[in-house]
Amino acid sequence: MVGQEAAVSTLRAAAARPVHAYLFVGPPGTGKLTAAMAFAAMLICPNGAEADGSEPVGRDHNCETCRRVLDGVHPDVVIIEREGAALTIEQAREVTRVAARSPLEGGRSVVILPDLHLARETAPALLKTIEEPPGNTVFIGLAEFVPAELETIASRSARVDFRPLGDPEIVAVLQAEGVPPERASALARLAGGRLDRARLLASDQEAEGRRRSWEAVPAQLDGTGATVAVLAEELVELLKRSAGPLSARQQAEVTELAQRYARDSATLPGRAGQTMARAGGRELEERHRREQRRQRTDELRTGLAALAGAYRDRAVAGSVAPARAAEAVALIDALSADLAYNPGELLALQALLLRLDRLASA
């Protein structure tokens, strides 16, 4: 957790005497999910957090419980992700069902709800469960901001704020991890204030090349639909290729998990080891799917930011009228905002490029 000392201090103190619900609020990439998993580990760990707020044994000290929580494979820590544009009514009912069940291994369970700021229509269905949860369930909601529809839920939760990171903080971390200064600065700009993304891009040798491809789009628009179609397909192909470093990391995690469960199964009776391995494998597969979806959205946002920057640069250089550049940037920003609602990438990019092409023609 970089740059979130206040949030970490609050959670360490809260772990000894937790309340029924927490709301972590802050921009993407500020560590909310990482903090939620670590906090859940403190709440679930049989070694527990002490009254002084000290941490449980944790992964570095070979605590099996903490390790499984942090790996996302503990049965008493459930992450309920939205399946589409927002949390559905059926998923809200699933939250209620999960909260009502007894913990499988210990005395407490934790339910984590990412992207809660998008759950506007399901907020009333979630409110009663969060207001009156079973005594052994703790809710952790993650939100980029608190819309009016969530104000009642927010008032029933302990709020923990996560501040945005500046580029100098990200650069300092990357340099400490061995990234050369110039590349660290470039990665910080590409990451848009997100340390997790900057770290992922550090192993991606094609990242800056993809940025240049996005920046070249305005110069390639020529008033024909055929060019728009080709450019949109090329950009989608770049999105696919950008998943390479994440896929490699995930494959390493799969291998590590398989090796660990192979070792553990030798010490467990009967088929317990096989059952645990299957459950852990399913949980890991689901987490990897979530990571892939987030990575693709992040990459598309990075590309759109580069495209908007190209229009601003062209306005400064005088090759595009400032008013036209402002209109183009507004169209790009609108699509970037809509990514939370999972639009079809190819169709969305085709529509955007057609509008940008018409602006250029006008």
N, C-alpha and C positions, 0 to 999 in steps of 0.2 A: 504494500500500500504506500504509494508515493504521494506526498503532498496532502495527505488526509489525516494529519495528526489529531485534529480535534475529533473527527468521527471515530477514529480508532480508540482514543481515550474514553469517549462516551460509551462505546460498545464493551470495552473491557470492564468498565465499572458496572454496566447494566447486566452483564452475564451472570453475576452472582445472584441478582434478584430481578429476573426478567419480568416484564409486563406481557400482556397477551398479544400485543401487536406493535410492529414497528413499520415506519415508512421511510425508506432511504430515497432522498431526492437530490438529483444532480444531473448534469449533462451526460451523454453517452461517453463511455470510456474512462470514467472517473473512479472505477473500481467498486461499483455498488454490488455487482454479483459476487466478486471475489470476497468482499467484506461480508456479504450475506452467508456465503458458504463457511467462512472462517467463524463467524458468530454462531452459526448452526452447530459447528463442531464443538465450540465451547459449551453450548447448551446441552448437547447430546453426550459428550464425553463422560464416561464413568468416573474419570479422575476429576472432572468438573473444574469450574472456575472458583477460586477461593473468594472469600468475602472481600479481600483487598483488590480484587479485579485481576489477579494474576492468571495467566493462561493455563489451559489444560496441557496434558503431555504433548499432544500434537504430532504431526507427521515426522518432524525431525527427530523425535524421540521414540519412534516405533510404536506409537499408539495405533492399534488396528482400527479402532472406532473412528478416530480423527482422520486417519488415512482414507477410509471408505467414504466419509462425509465429503472430504475435500476432492475425492475422485468422482463424486456424484453417484455413488453406488450403495449408499446406506438406505435401508428401507424406511427409516423413520424421518428422513429428510426428503420431501417431495417438492419438485419444481413443476409448477403447472404453467406451461408456456401457451401463449395464444396459438391457435392453429391457422388463423387467417388474419384479417385486418385488426381484429381485437378479440379479447376473451369472449367466448360465446356463452349463451345462457346455459347450455349443457355443461360447459366447463365450469361455470359458476356453481352448478349443482355438484360437480365432481369435487370442487373445493369443500363444499359442505360435507360430502361423504367422507373425504379423506380426513377432515378435521374431527369427525365424529368417531373414527375408529381408534382403538387403543393402540399405543405404541407397541411395536413388534419385539423390540429388544430391550428398551430401557423404560424410564419413567416419563419421557417427554417426546413429542414429535414436533417437527418444524415444517411449515408450508411456505414456500417462496413463490411469489407472484411477480414475475418480470413484466415490464411494459404496462404497469397498472394505469398509467395516464391515458391509455387507449381504451380502457374498460369502462367507458362512460355509460353505455346503455345497460351494462350488467352491474353497475355500482349498487343499485337498490338490492339486487339479489345477493351481493357479497356483504352488504352492510350488516345484516342481522347475524350472519356467521361470525364476522369479525368483532361485532359488538359483544356477542355472547358465546365465545368459543368454549369448548371443553377445557377444564383446568389444566390439562396436560399438553395443549397445543399452543404453539407460538407462530403467529403470522409475520412474514417479512415481505412487505410490498416494495417494489422498485419502480420509481417513476422519474421521468425527466423533468416534469413540472406537475403542479397540482391544479387541474381544471376545476371549474365550479362544481361539476358533478361529483367530484371526489372529495370535496371539502368536508363533508360529514365523516367519511372514512378517515380522512386525515386528522380530524379533531378527536377521533377515538384511538389514535395511534401515537406512539412516541416518534417524533420526527427526528431524523438524523440527516444533516445536509452534507453533500459532497461537492467540493469546489472544483471548478475547471482548472486544468493544469496549463501552465504557460510553456511555450517552446523551450525556454532555458532549462526548466526542470526536466523535460523529456530529453533534451540534449545531454544534460549532466548524467542521467541514468544510462543512456546508450553508450556514452563514452566510458563510463565505469564498467560497462559490460564488454568493452573492447571494440566498439564501433569508432572508426576514424572521425575526427571533429567535423570535417566538411560533409561527409555522408550523414552523420548524426543530425546536422542542421537541416539537410534536405529531407530526411525521413521525418523529422519533427513537423516540417511544413506539410508533407504529404499526409501525415497522420491526423491533422486537424485537432490537436490537443489530446489525442488518445494514446496513452502509453502502451496499452495492449496491442494496438494496431502498429505502432512504431516498432515494437519488438518483432511482430510478425513480418513487417516489411524489411527488417534488417537482414532476413534470410532470403529475400526476394530480389534477385538481381535484375528482374525485368520491370520493377516498379516505376522507375523513372522513365523508362522507355514508353510505358503505357501512358504516363502523364503527358509526354510529348505528343502521343497519338491523339489524345483528347484535345490538346491545345491546337493541333493542326486542323481540326474539323472546320472552323469558320472559313479558312482559305480554300477548302475543297468543295464547299457548297457552290453549285453552278446553275441553280435554277431548274434542275431536272429531277424528277421523281426517281429515276434509275440510280442516280448518285446517292440520294438519300437512303434508298433501300440497301445499297452496298455498304455505305458508311455505318448504318445501324447494325447490320450483320457483323461487320468487323468489330464494332464496339462490344457487342454481345460475346463474340469470340474472345476478346480480351478479358472479359469478366470470367469466362470459363477458365482461361489459363491462369488467372490470378489466384485460383484456389490451390495451386501446386504446393506452395510451402505449408499451408494448413493441412493439406491431405498427407504430406510426408510426416508432419508432427503427429497427426492422429494415428497413422499407421504404427508409429513408434509406440504410442500409448497402448494400442491394441496388443502389440507384441509383449510389452511390459506386463500388461494385465494378465495375459495368457500364461506367461512364465510365473507370475506371482501366484495365481490360483493353482497352477500345477504343483508348486511347492507346498501351498497350504493344504491341498486336497490329501496329501500324504499323511497329514496329522489329524484329519477329520474322519469321524466314523461313517461307515456305509456310503450312501450317495450324497451326503451333506456337501462335500466339496464340489461335486458336479452341479448340484442345484445352485450353490452360491456362484459358481462360475457362469452358469447360464444367465442368472439374474443380473450379475455384474456386467456381462456382455451386452445384454439388452439396454441397461441403463447407459452404458458407454456409447452404444450406437445411437441412442436418442440424443445424447448430449452432442455427439459429433454432428448430427443433422442440424441441430440448433446453431452450432458454431458455423457450419457451412452456410446456412441461410444468412446469419449475421455478417459473415465475412463478405458475401456477395453484395449485400446491401451497402456495407461500408465502402467496398471498392467502387460501386456505382456512385455513391456520394462523393468520393474522392475525385472520380472522373468528371462529374458535373461541376465540382468546384474548380477544377483545372479549366474546363470549358468556359465557365463564367469569367475566370481570370483572363483568359485569352481575349474575350470581348472587351474587358476593361483595358487591357494593354493596347488593343487596336483603336480604342477611343482616344487614348493618350497619344498614340502615334498619328492620329488624324486619318486613319484609313476607314474608320466607321464613325458616323455622326454620334455624338454623345447621347442624344435622345434614343437613337436606334440601339446603341449598346445597352442603355438602361432597360429598354424593353426586352432585349435578349436575355439579360441577366435575370430579369423578373420571371421570364418563362422558365429559365433553368432552375431558379430557386423554388418555383412552384412545384416542379417535378421532384426536386430533392425533398421537399416537405411531404409530398404524397407517397414517398417510398415506405413510410410507416404502414401504409394500407396495402402493401404488396401488389402494385400494379404489374401487368405483364411487361417484362423488360423490353422485348423487341418492339411491341406495339407502342409502348410509351416513348421509346427513343425515336421511332419512326415519326410519331406525331410531333415530338419536340423539334426534330431536324427539319420537318416540313415547315413548321412555323418560323424557325430561324431562317430558312431559305427564303420564305416569302418576305421576311423583314429585309433581307439583303437585297432582294429584287426590287422592293419598294424604294 
